[in-house]
Amino acid sequence: MSSEAPRIRLGDALLKAGVINEQQLTRALTEQSRTNRMLGELLIEQGVITPQVFLETLANTLGVRCVHLRHGLIDPLVFKLVGAEECERLRVVPMFKVRDWLTVAMAEPQSLPTIDRLRTITDCKIRAVLALEPNILEFVKKYSGGDVNVDAFLTSLSESDLEVVERESVDEGPATDLDKLVAGSPIINLVNVALLTAVRDGASDIHIEPDRKGTRIRYRVDGVLRDLMKPPPGMHASIVSRVKVIGKMDIAEKRLPQEGRVRIVAEGREIDLRVSSMPTLLGEKIVVRVLDKSNLRVRMSDLGFRAESLETFTRVLERPHGLVLVTGPTGSGKTTTLYSALDLLRSPDVNILTVEDPVEYQLELINQIQTNEAIGFNFARALRSILRQDPDIIMVGEIRDQETARVAVQAALTGHLVLATLHTNDAPSTVARLSDMSIEKYLISSALNGVVAQRLARTICAACATKYYPAEDVLADAGLTDQVGRPFRKGEGCRVCHDTGFKGRLGVYEVMEVSSALKRLIYAGAATHELRAQLARDGFLTLRQEGVLLAMDGKTSLEEIIRVTHVDDEGAVPGAKARVAA
């Protein structure tokens, strides 16, 4: 250990922790003086203490985290940043890299010269964790040969409780164990591990991308893409074929985009996968959408609505008929919000029908219909048909074209409550979007009850949350120029959140209730900025303003809110000063 680090008597620490007694320590010290071997090594060899207990005790003594190295924890590409020779000399194993932070397993995690050397070699900030020296040298030897064998890399995960089961279709049908199709294949192991890891980490998408050196597999967690693994060269075509087989796609067709679907079981949970292939210059790219039913939060109170916004949205949903729209970009949680609304509305007394593409989650007491473009059964046709099914409430997965929009508006005007999604930047822009789809202003003003625009913001990791003081330019962007010196919360970054400072996401919602005054403006053909002005007079909060209030409550950071929201004016957040004073 370096001279800068405090000297700690290991024997005293083990005694204090109660893992050894005086007699055992004396016997080990006697043997140490005779052989000049390390005390911990002797205690483990004598069976006095297990390696894991010794590791944890030493880590607590040093005030650092500890790790027992295995293949799934080490990125082979990151290992190459330092090199086998230097790793052996320094007694370290680089494990993984997140942004500019490199996590390194070290036999002496308090050695400043070692940390400085690693910082110089890698040009990264170093996060040191403790590992036992024999464990480190074992993996230095395993990874010193360059590319790690795929089977070895996957051993620890593929032998876990992974169970991947394919269904013949979305409907319940005979189950087939995927592993039995080609038992023992490294490609099957690799794909299964990618799926399992995505499910375990709560990923929404898996990207399998070709590049000039082989294949890159990434997954999206909390809205941000992360590297998952980089298989050895020459495996891309096999990986793509395996995924296409699972998704019941044509493996011979490589020139055209394809879509597939499959239901799997991983760790005892049913997961629906939506598979999309796209030909690129270097080969086919695959994106797998992961729909984990166990992660579905259908209770409106679980989504992140502030109390005032939730009250407004509930009031809009309680109207017996009319059009309610949920807007936002792809992946912003619009469908989840609609499901939550249906969960609030469903009962044996009402007939609820949905038209979706695809049906992402199945709900009780709701008749869910899936479109099929191949046979001409699109949203508009399905919507016209279900109007003859005596519905009370209709949910349209997405209004994509003029025909669907017109049928939805007509349904809302004829005594039905219609819920749908639409792609717009914010709630007030929805009126202009419907006008662009050739819906007359008088129809919009009569049919539209309310609009919810939303984004998903990452929540602060509870394991590493800390106070901080945002920069003045950040406060200015948030409309909080008068809050200089006020503490906010953020995550420092830790193992739990992969050094991002965030874990999980919550919704940021702006809820526009169409009042009588707003209806008159829409009927008169008012521009979007005029609608915003009226909404401001009514106390409406924009996405940015709603998000800032969430940051002030300590649920997310100001920087995250600024990243996921836009602003059309620079006004301060209404009510912010009052909230701070309270």
C-alpha angles and dihedrals in degrees: 000000000000122000089244093063118085114256112244124190102228094200092056091048092052091048092049091050089053095234095120135024133228094262093052091047093049092050092049093047090051090052091046093055090051099045102024090226126144116278095229092050091053095048091051092046091050090052092241093123136013120240091244095051091046091050094049093046093049091048092052090049092051094040095237137115120260136211139189104219122235134160098263092059097056127076107210091210091055090049088059091059089076102024132225096269094053092043091055093047094048095037092234140127119202105221112182142335128226113185105310096339118100117195111212130186108222136182087214107030093175094058105118095190090056092048091048091050092050090048090053095047098045103028087226137120108255126229106190123206127181123251130166114261096236089052090050094048090048092059095040087059093046094050098039093087094071117240112041118229109258093227090053092047091053100039098098094049101035090056092053128095092292114146117171116186128181126212122209091233142345088278119077110279144142114320124228125195105233093207090062093061093074105001115209097008114150089216091058090048092049095050092044092051091049090052093046094048091049091051093046094049095044095246119175097200140019118210119202105189133178120227135171092269097046128275136346119200116197134168134203116236121176089351096304126104117235132184111255104176142327110220120210117274119279098038101092099093092048093049092049092048092050093052091046091051090052091049092047093242130147106269091190093059108082100151101066133054114257137190129208141166139205140172116226136179116225122176090348094306126114111235126186116213127199111199124200125182126195128183113234135178092267098038141291120329119210126202118188118196110210115212108187110189092199090063094052111118107195098165108099092218090062096057100076102259113156112236094253093048093046091052091052094047092048090051090053091050093050093067110106096229141007140082124298117185132195114201137186142107124295112291096021095119100258094142091050090053090051091049089051090052090050090049088056093048103039120107138137088263097067135057110227122187128180133196112204142166099227116003097233101183132013118230130193120249091019127106106219122196126192122210122230114201092184091071096034095258097138132158095273095049093045091048092052090049098050091053084074090054093077096247125183096188127025127193119197114196094214137351100223105160145023094263094054091045092052094049091047092051092047090050090051090051094051100061104283130119106229123194120189145153127241134180111244134131097239142353100268091051090063092082092056090047092054089048089053086056088059096255109149118242093237090056092049092050091050099043106036115093101168148329131222117200115191148179132184118240125190116249123229115265107251092210095063105021115144141164121266141167115236120226117260093250090055091051089048092053089050093050091245102117090140093058100073108145095023112128120237131181132253138157119257094205127257143171092277093060097032090250093296097112090229133094121179130348139253132197125259108205136187110193118202114194110195103233126190090262091052092048090055091051092049091048089051092052097248118183121250093256090055090053090051091051091053091047090051089054088051091054096256115166120214125225091262092050093047090050093049090055089053089052090049087054089055097246097118139357129269091236091056092051091050089049096054101036136059129210132212097193135023099232120142119257109274111240094010094119091049091050092051093048091051 
